[in-house]
Amino acid sequence: MIETLYGVLDWTSIIIGILTVIPVLLTYYELTMGRRRRHQRWFQEARHETGSRAAILEVDLLPDRDTDVAVKRFATQDAELGAIPDERHFRIQRKERLSPEDMPGFVRELREQLAEIGLAGCDTVHLFYAGPAVAAATAGAELSNQFRVLVYQHQHSEYINFGPLRHT
């Protein structure tokens, strides 16, 4: 009787082990080979099609307004911006007024978003900015060293294209 029980438990453990190994191996393959394949595709696109991997970064630091609707409306009216998929839309928003004590947190959040943009394989950033001048200067300093940046300034509930951050 005990030998029969051990035999059943032995086969059950073998089957459960095989069923457990399959998803583990598939996950490992996706994490190693799938990520590598995506990165190679992004690098090929970035190398051969410069300026074609654009992203939208919306920096909304106005405590009394939400500029997301204005950005989306402006983006849908422009053919180039309308072609950017939603997974390449990035947003930084603050509901409270930005103070000097908040600047390190803002810079950290900005750098995190820029890292996400870089991981998405983007080489051009359409920056929609609404907020104080100090934060704009900080964002410009961080952005100018990494991407080609086109600046859109929020004025009277709409955005105006101010052109590239620096002329190249």
C-alpha positions in Angstrom: 0.0 0.0 0.0 2.8 2.5 0.9 4.7 1.5 -2.3 1.5 2.3 -4.3 1.2 5.6 -2.6 4.8 6.4 -3.2 4.4 5.4 -6.9 1.4 7.8 -7.3 3.1 10.6 -5.5 6.2 10.1 -7.6 4.3 10.3 -10.9 2.3 13.3 -9.6 5.4 15.2 -8.7 7.0 14.5 -12.1 3.9 15.8 -13.9 3.7 18.9 -11.7 7.4 19.5 -12.1 7.1 19.4 -15.9 4.0 21.7 -15.9 5.9 24.1 -13.7 9.1 24.1 -15.8 7.3 25.0 -19.0 6.0 28.5 -17.9 9.3 29.2 -16.2 11.2 28.5 -19.4 8.8 30.5 -21.6 9.2 33.5 -19.2 13.0 33.2 -19.2 13.0 33.1 -23.0 10.8 36.2 -23.3 12.8 38.1 -20.7 16.2 37.3 -22.4 15.5 36.8 -26.1 12.3 38.9 -26.4 13.8 41.9 -24.8 17.0 41.6 -26.8 15.0 41.3 -30.0 13.0 44.4 -29.2 16.1 46.4 -28.3 17.8 45.3 -31.6 14.7 46.4 -33.6 14.7 49.8 -31.8 18.4 50.3 -32.4 18.0 49.4 -36.1 15.1 51.9 -36.4 17.0 54.6 -34.6 20.1 54.1 -36.7 18.4 54.0 -40.1 15.4 56.2 -39.6 16.6 59.1 -37.6 13.8 61.3 -36.3 11.2 58.7 -36.9 10.9 57.5 -33.3 9.2 60.4 -31.7 7.7 60.7 -28.2 5.5 63.3 -26.5 6.5 64.5 -23.1 3.9 66.6 -21.3 5.1 68.6 -18.3 2.1 70.1 -16.5 3.1 72.1 -13.5 0.1 74.4 -13.3 -1.8 73.7 -10.1 -5.2 75.1 -11.2 -5.4 73.6 -14.7 -5.2 70.2 -16.4 -3.5 70.7 -19.8 -3.9 67.1 -20.9 -7.0 67.8 -23.0 -5.3 70.7 -24.8 -2.3 68.6 -25.6 -4.4 65.7 -27.0 -6.4 68.2 -29.0 -3.3 69.8 -30.4 -1.7 66.4 -31.1 -4.7 65.1 -33.1 -4.8 68.2 -35.2 -1.1 67.7 -36.3 -0.4 64.8 -38.6 3.1 64.1 -37.2 2.0 64.2 -33.6 -1.2 62.3 -34.3 0.9 59.4 -35.6 2.7 58.9 -32.3 1.3 55.9 -30.5 0.0 56.2 -26.9 2.8 54.1 -25.5 5.2 56.9 -26.4 3.1 59.6 -24.6 4.8 60.5 -21.3 3.5 62.9 -18.6 4.7 64.7 -15.5 1.9 66.4 -13.6 1.8 68.3 -10.3 -1.4 69.3 -8.6 0.3 71.6 -6.1 2.4 74.7 -6.7 6.1 73.8 -7.3 8.3 75.2 -4.5 12.1 75.2 -4.2 11.9 72.2 -1.9 10.1 70.3 -4.6 12.8 70.8 -7.3 14.8 67.7 -6.4 11.7 65.5 -6.7 10.8 67.2 -10.0 14.3 66.5 -11.4 14.1 62.9 -10.3 10.7 62.4 -11.9 11.9 64.1 -15.0 15.0 61.9 -15.2 12.8 58.8 -14.7 10.6 59.9 -17.6 13.6 60.6 -19.8 14.9 57.1 -19.0 11.6 55.6 -20.1 11.7 57.6 -23.3 15.2 56.3 -24.0 14.1 52.8 -23.3 11.3 53.2 -25.8 14.0 53.9 -28.4 12.9 57.5 -29.1 15.3 60.1 -30.6 12.9 63.1 -30.8 10.8 64.5 -28.0 7.9 66.9 -28.5 7.9 68.8 -25.2 4.6 70.3 -24.1 5.4 72.5 -21.2 3.1 74.5 -18.8 4.6 75.8 -15.6 7.2 78.1 -14.0 10.3 79.3 -15.8 12.8 77.7 -13.4 11.4 74.2 -14.0 11.4 75.0 -17.8 15.1 75.8 -17.6 15.8 72.6 -15.6 13.8 70.5 -18.1 15.6 72.2 -21.0 19.0 71.4 -19.5 18.1 67.8 -18.9 16.6 67.3 -22.3 19.1 69.1 -24.5 21.8 66.6 -23.8 19.8 63.6 -24.8 17.3 64.1 -27.5 16.3 66.3 -30.4 13.6 68.4 -28.7 10.7 70.5 -30.1 9.2 72.8 -27.6 5.5 73.7 -27.3 4.5 76.4 -24.8 1.1 76.6 -23.1 -0.5 80.0 -23.7 -4.2 80.9 -23.2 -5.5 77.2 -23.0 -3.7 76.2 -26.2 -0.1 75.2 -27.3 2.2 77.1 -29.6 5.1 75.5 -31.3 8.3 77.4 -30.4 10.6 75.2 -32.6 13.6 73.2 -31.6 15.3 73.6 -28.2 18.6 74.3 -29.9 19.4 74.8 -33.5 21.7 72.1 -34.9 
